[in-house]
Amino acid sequence: MNLEVCVERALSLLTDDVRARFTESPMAVLREDLKLTVRPAEHLSDARDDGGACDGVSFLQDGVILYAPTPWSRRENFTLAHELGHWLVDQAPDVYDWLADQDEPGRLLETACDRIAQRLLLPEAAALTVIGAGPLTAQHLIDLYDASQASRPVCAIALAKRLPGLGAVAIIDRATQEVTHASVKPDPEQGWPIVFPWRGQQLTQGHALLGLASGASLSQRLPWWTPWGAQADFYVNAVGDEKRVYAVFCDSDLWKIETFHAPIQRDFDTRPLLSGSCCGTTFQRRGYPCQACRQPFCPNCGDCRCERDAKHAATCTRCFLQFSPHLVVDGLCVECRA
């Protein structure tokens, strides 16, 4: 199985008729056909800008979707389609299990739901028509947005799938200097790199992309930094408008920027994949275990097993040692009660 097979299997749970009507009326399909509870939640949009990441959250077991309302907008349709993606994945155990076994399962799940949303809202042929003979450029995102009713993130998702290898299509907000959407295509063999553009990342002061004038474009080999200071180069094609910069990142030189291609040092995530249980669920994550209990740290609360045990331990009021709660009676441990 691969990501595209996952998307196809999830979408197969919808009839052709439902998929066709979703494009015209997402809300009606969710409520009337799928019997989901869909409610607006204003607070979800507090920290989001137009063209940003999905403005929704799902409570799958209860069949509830909350979303930031932007009535009749492309952005709202993308949010609803993305949350439907989460619901569909949850209905397909083989898809969910495959995603959970992969590197970076959380990001891969979001990528799968993004692609489900794109398939629901934008025909596959639309991106191919816009790209033509190629190569893929940032201007194609603007052209696809203008030629369709899909949101900018949906257009970015559709285009990122057409990259020949490792790369990403990103949307950067000029006002906040922040990546508001990034659709990443991992390396087909080595998976997710350590350094890549992702939602919420801030561009460094003086970055060439921030200096791109409205209507201007560039094609350069540029560095990209993560919030923790790691850096790697990408070949980048970008174009700007008044509010945003659209950028295509690629591991290979699609745009013939250089004659001589100096090797790009790129590290991939090789930390061990650990499994654990905490906060009412099981999880997998890459990282190193606690040196004391040799168990992974929970991605939700951040605790390992010994830290969780310590939080629930009871302290003896006489010897001040910690024990499991059932071993402490009236404030005293077994030894101090003897």
N, C-alpha and C positions, 0 to 999 in steps of 0.2 A: 504494500500500500504506500502511496505518497500523498502529498497535500492535495493535489488535484482530484485524486480518487476519493479522498475524504470529503471534499466539497461536493463532488458528484453524488456520493452516497447520501449525504445529508439532504441535498436538494431533491433526491428521488423520493423522499417522504412526502413531498408536495405533489399534487396532481398538476398536469399541464395547465388546467383551467385556473387553479388557484395561483400558480406562478404568473400567469398572464394578467390576472386581475390584481395581483399585488402591486404591479407596476403602476396601475391606475389609481388604486385606493388601498394603500398599506394598512391603514387603521381598520377599515371594514373587514379585511381578510383576517387580521389578527383577532378581532373581537367576534366576528360572526362565523367564520369558517373554522378557526382554530380554538375558539372559546377561551382565549386568553384575556386576562384583565389588564388593560392598558390605561395608565393614568399619568397625567402631566405632573412634573415635580420641578417647580421653578428653581429650587436651590441647585439643581444639577448644572445649570448654565452659569453659575456665578463666576467660575474661573475659566470659562471657555470662550474662545473667539470664533467668529465665522470661519468656516473651513477647518475647524479643529477636529480633535478626535471625537469618537462616538460619545454623545451626550445622554447615555442611558445606563440603566442597571436592571438586571433581571433577578427575580427570585424564582428559580426554575421549579422547585418542588411545589410552590403555591400557584404557578402559572401566572405570575405578575410581572409586568414590565413597567418600569418608571422611566420617563424621558423628559428632557428639557424641551418645552414647547416652543416651536417656531413655526406657527401654522402654515400649511401648504408650501413649505419650503423644501428645497432639495436636501438641506441639512437634516431636517426632521425625518424625511424619508430614509436617509442613510442610517440614522440612529435606529429607527424601527426595524430596518432590514438587518442591521448588525445584531440587534438583540434577538430577532427571530433566528439568526444563525446560531446563537448560544442555545436556544431552545431546541433547534434541530439536532445539534451535536449531542445534546443530552438525551435525545430520543434514539440515538444510534450508538449503542454500546461499543460496537467494534471500532467506530470512529473515535469515540472518547478514549478507549483503551489505547489505541495506536498513538494518539496525540500525547497521552500521559507517559508513554514509553520513550518519547523523543527528547533530544537535547532542547533546552529552553521550552518546555511544554506550555508555559503561560503565554509567552510571546507567539508561539506557533498556533495556539488556540485563537488568539486575537487575530492573527493573520488569516486563519481559516474563516472566521466569522466575517472579516473584511471582504474576503473573496466571495463568500456566499452572498453578502449584500451587493457586491458588484454584479454578480451573475443575475440577481433578481432585478436590478435597476438599470443595467446597461448591457445591451446585446454584445456578445463576443465580437461580432463582425465590426462593430463601431470603431473599436480601437485599431483594428487592422486597416480599416478604410482611411483613418486619419494618418496613421504612420506611413502607409504606402510602402515604397521601396526602402524607407529608412535612410539612415539610422534613427533610432528613437532620440528625440530632443525634448527639452523642457517646453518649447513652444507647442508641442503636440498636446500637452495637458490643457493649455488654454484653448486650443482648437477643438479638442474633444468636449470640453465644457461648453463651448459656444454652440457646438453641433448637436448637443443632446440636452436632456433634462436631468442628467446626473449631477451630483454634487462634486466639488473639487476632489475630496478624498476618494470618492468612487472612481473618478477618472484616473487618479494617481494609482489606485489599486490595479485597474485594468492595464495601465501602461507598464507597471513594474513587472507584471507577469511576462512581458515581452522582452525583458532584458536577457541577454545571452548567457549571463552567469551572475556572479555575486554583484549586487548593487541595490539601489534604492531610488525611489522617487519621493521627494520631500517638498513640503510647503512651509515656508518660513514667514512669520508675521513681522513686518518691519517695525511696528510700534513696540512690541515686546522683545524683539530680536530672538524669538523662540521658535523652535520647530513645532508647528501645530498639527502636522500630520506627516507620517513617514510610512511608506509601504516598502518593506524590505524583502528582497529575494536572497535567501542564504546561498552559500556555495553548495552546489549539488552534491559534493563529496565530503567537504570538511565542515559543513554546517554553518553555525552563526559565528561571525568574527567577534573579537573583543571590542573593536571600534566600528561603529556604524551610526548613522543619524537615527534618532528615535524621538518620539513625542516628548515634549517638555524640556528637551536639551536647549541650553542657551548658547548662542554663538559667541565666540570670544570677540572682545573689542577689536575693531579694525579688520575683521575677517572680510575677505574680498567679496563675499556674497552680500554683505550688508552695504557695501559701497556701490552696488549695481543700480544704476539709475532706472527710473521707470521707462519701459520701452527698449532698454538696452539688453544685450545678451553677452555671455562669455562662454568660452570653452577653455578650461585650464586644468592642470593637475594641481589639486589643492589639498592641504592638510585638513583633517577633521579631528577634533578633540572630544573626549568624553568628559563628563563632569568630574571624574576622578583623575584627569590629567593624562590618560593614555592617548596616543596620537597615531594616526595612519593616513596615508595619502589615498585619494581617489581621483580618477578622471571625472570631471564635472562639466556638465553643460547646464547653463542656467539662464533664465530670463526674468525680468522684473516688471511688475506693474506698480500702481501707486501704493497699494497696501501690502503686497506680498512679493516674495521671491520664490520662484518655482525652480527646483533643481533636480537633475538626474545624476546620480552617482553610479560609477561603474568601476569594476576592478580592471577592465580592459579598456583600451583607448578606442572607443567607438568613433570618435570625431577626428581622428588623425591629428591630435594636438602635438605630438612629439614625433620626431624622426627616429631618435634613439630612445628606447624605453628602458630606463634604469629600473632595476627590480624594486617592487614595492614590498617592504617588510610588513607582513600581515600575520598577526597571531590569532589563533582560534581558541575557543573555550575548551580546554582539555581537563578542567577540574572534574573530579569523580562525580558521577550522578548518584545521589543518595536518596533513599526513601525513608519516610517517617510518618507518624500519625500525631496530630495535635489539633486543637481548636475544632474538634468535632469532625475532622476529615483526614484523609491520607494525602500525602503530597510527595512530589519528587523535585529535587532542585540540585543544581551544580554548586559545589562548594566543598569545604573541608569540615569534618565533624569536630565536635567538642573534644578536646584532648582528655578530659576527665571521663566522660561517659561514652565517648566514641559514637554519639548519635548526632544527626543533623540538626541544624537550627531551623525552627519553624519560620516559613516565609511570612506568616501573618503576625505572630506575637514576638518572634525573634528568640524564643527560648529553646534550649536543648532539654534533654530529659532531666538532667540533674538540676537545672534551673527551675524547671516546672515542679520537681519534687520538693525543692527548697521552699518554694512559695506556699506549698500546702503542708509543710512540716510544722510540727508543734514544738515549742521550746520548753524544756523542763525548767521550772522556776528555781530549782535548787542547784543543779549542776550546769544549767544553761546550755546543755547539748540539745541538738535537734533530733526528733524521732517522728516516725509516722504517727498521725493523729490518734490512731486507736491504741497506741502504746503509752499515751500520756493521759492520766486520769487525775482529776483535781489538780492539774498543774504539775504533777510529778511523774517521772518516768518509772519504768519497772524497777531499776536499781535503787532509785531514791525512795521508793515506796517500801522496799524490803526492810 
